[in-house]
């Protein structure tokens, strides 16, 4: 036998195979012995049965009973695992299983409350509401319909019955802490399956009616302002955030609208009428005190502007097929974005499953939280476009985070993600914040409130003919036309154009509408206002307002009557123009404020008393300062719940867990008699591993002078980040910690670091409580994906702190500290039942991160 020992390899054994080591031989022998033992255990009952003269049926019966017991045990384990999984993921299971069912909103959302008492009030008051509606339709709506057209002069309601079924509110959500202190916002999820019966006569031979309808939507009610006198609320505003869903059962001549081709058109027309009254940006307002102005309630300034960057998508579903579906092709995707009544469509990218658009769109947001960005992807085809997925995002989340840049997973489709960047722009009145850009993006927003017009000419001939005053044109004298004009107002800024509603037969029309425009160049752009006649589209007056004028007025607002050009002698239009500067505000990071110099001095005096002789304050290597804990850097896509800022600092832990320190670590007698020099000062532990019974490898006695490596001490910048997931398994009574990965760690060598993660649930710091991942070699971005459990109760877990340290395994043979970074997590204010996933910034005691 010849053995060649080189490096750290074991000697080879000459067994015919020169590559077979002693370790391999031992493994083969152990496997053979285990096989023989299993064979003996299985064959011995057969031998015993034969030696006792028993029948073979005993063996078969035993095998049958063993199989039944094993299957029952497996089924029992599966049932237990299913029950545990359901309890730990109750929200996801309910959302998945009950998605298609029409369940109340409070089942799906924890912040939505039941509204049983409101439904009881509605049911009791519904007959009286029917009486009010009957009076309203006959006394107000009926005259309005008759005056709207000469063909409806005989329109009459013959029957009005609102039915016995009142609307049902399936959930109420109340907003208070996100808002100002002078308002309260309520969101009502309304479902109305009405048994209404309304008939009307258009003409003696034409009868129309409605018998039953279904309405479903979210109604927002705003109580604003709250005042200190009766009735405590200055006014009530209500509107639908999104267009409600409607189904109508027609009767009479309108029964034809129930046909397949007309039902959708008729219901859409009614929804359009509702939208013109009660869907954002339109509102129904009821002032309760005289000091509240209706126009301010009905048309408040928007909350802000959301800029949406549609960047790219990936892994979309292939919808195009060839050879009668035998060959799968690709897709021609495009994206549709919608916020309320605002809708945009991107360009179509041909034949790809990973399109890149890189397009930008801007939306005016009137309510946040509330309004949602709805994104839908389609595959463009010559006939009907195929659906490629969708997702929605509350604009309140964008307002809260200021900027979101993520990949969003598409819903209602097998695969697909879309990459979008969303930015929230606040509205300001400071002209110094104005920054015009050359890329075509808006720098400001203009809101125009159109109130009314007065003394409009009957038509354009009144101011284009030069007849004597009071003498009408010849054509007008022959026709004896004396009707007032049917007018509307058209606004335009460059390519942006918007029209008001038409007011019939009035020389003093009241429009009462609001419009918004995006401004790209305040100094150059102009608002053009033109009053037009409805039938002939002819001009009744014009107005030109340069936007630069708004920069020089108070609050960037002009609210007055403007004289119309090319109109009557005293024709005016009353409107209010408000200019606001768009400003992108960065979200303030949640940073735990470090202790001031006085606190540091006091703390250092308590730990290391200063000598009597004055010593200049210089940084000493190996003496860590009181570190500041890390805070979450960014919200991740897998964490829908908000992360509380509850990561405490190490100095708090030091004060809290001082009794757990060994006496040898807190002795200060030598320090009182000797100067504070690096060679004689005792070094305190880093709060990572301090045991009552034994000292772990990451904890050095202060006399060892163990310091950080020179490369770490000289490092300028971040020490990296770590992603952790924490949740509590209620049934198993375990705290679950998932170490996902690390990012941008400090590199201890040219090839990276051999890193692992060590955890303690303080104050337990003995070896048996230590949790450690495997070592990932030669990388600064290790991926662990390892799960650890701590057996503690929920109440006890809330009082604990999780000590996490990322270490380099290569420093074992050196007299240097192994920590690459640390983080301390306080779980006292965290929702461990829902769980959370966060990315934490790593720090080191005594070393400040320099950006």
PyMOL commands that set and color helices and strands:
alter all, ss='L'
color gray80, all
select helices_A, chain A and resi 22-51+56-88+90-97+105-108+116-148+150-152+253-258+263-278+294-298+395-401+431-433+461-464+474-479+548-551+554-556+597-607+650-656+658-660+663-665+669-673+702-704+710-713+767-769+794-797+809-813
alter helices_A, ss='H'
color red, helices_A
select strands_A, chain A and resi 156-161+168-175+183-203+206-224+235-240+245-252+284-287+304-314+321-322+327-328+333-339+342-345+356-365+372-379+386-394+403-409+417-428+444-454+487-493+496-499+510-519+526-533+539-546+557-563+572-584+632-635+721-729+734-743+753-762+771-772+776-779+783-790+801-808+819-826+836-841
alter strands_A, ss='S'
color yellow, strands_A
deselect
rebuild
show_as cartoon
